Amino acid sequence: MVRKFRRDEAWKESTIANTSEQQFKVEFECEFLGSVNTLINPSKLKNLVYENPIQKNAGLDVYEVPLKDHNYLITVDVARGLGNDYSAFIVFDITNFPYKAVAKYRNNEIKPMLFPSIIDDVGKAYNKAFILCEVNDIGDQVASILNYDLEYDNLLMCSQRGRAGQVVGAGFSGKRSQLGVRTTAAVKKLGCSNLKTLLEDDKILIIDYDIISELTTFSQKHNSFEAEEGCNDDLAMCLVIFAWLVAQDYFKEMTDNDVRKRIYEEQKNR
């Protein structure tokens, strides 16, 4: 006699206790749906599928190990390490199109003084990946440690260019340059717009549970997008920074991929 496995309330409570209510809804109730005003269309969110990482270590989840001759880029969002927001980064494989998120780090207790060493280690492991930090607040300290103390070579810098806004490059100097990008309203607006196009047209591939989860609550508020009440958007902002960078001339030179032109050509030929 085969004993039937009962999925009752007791089983549900036990499963949620061992995972989370959100993860339960995704795995057993197929509920990876965004709110009405999410940046990414709910029908797209519904079709995003996450996989288990091949390696996990203290906040770092790896989906693909570094491959020889591949080019990688890391975008970084920094928190104060007080247990509220997360310090986070995403590693992207930018060798081929579509781009892939191949690893991510997320920790809400890591101190800003220690965070640069983790970024440095992962960056070097991924073929000395290019790194772009947001430098709005404490992020400037993290970028400074990476540049001056750890002497990380491939740290991308930005320069203020008047009406053109921030422009990415390497090795800028002068008072208008900074060791990363300030996520101004203009940067966020362009980044969000580009991210929507990249994701909905499958030009960037994401299989991480936490990233997808954040996108389901990354919603419109006034004229911008941010995490809904009680949720986080640190990984989502790493995506926004990446999507902003993709439109920069320097990125096109790095990868020889003019994303906007390629998407336009593909849509035209459908």
Sequence and secondary structure as in RCSB ss.txt:
>XXXX:A:sequence
MVRKFRRDEAWKESTIANTSEQQFKVEFECEFLGSVNTLINPSKLKNLVYENPIQKNAGLDVYEVPLKDHNYLIT
VDVARGLGNDYSAFIVFDITNFPYKAVAKYRNNEIKPMLFPSIIDDVGKAYNKAFILCEVNDIGDQVASILNYDL
EYDNLLMCSQRGRAGQVVGAGFSGKRSQLGVRTTAAVKKLGCSNLKTLLEDDKILIIDYDIISELTTFSQKHNSF
EAEEGCNDDLAMCLVIFAWLVAQDYFKEMTDNDVRKRIYEEQKNR
>XXXX:A:secstr
        HHHHHHHHHHS HHHHHHHHH      TTBSS HHHHHH      SEEETTEEESS   TT  EEEE
EE   SSSSS EEEEEEE SSSSEEEEEEEEESS  TTTHHHHHHHHHHHTTS EEEEB SSTHHHHHHIIIIIS
  TTB EEEE GGG EEEESS  STTEESSB   HHHHHHHHHHHHHHHHTTSEE   HHHHHHHTTEEEETTEE
EE TT   HHHHHHHHHHHHHTSHHHHHHH   HHHHHHHHHHT 
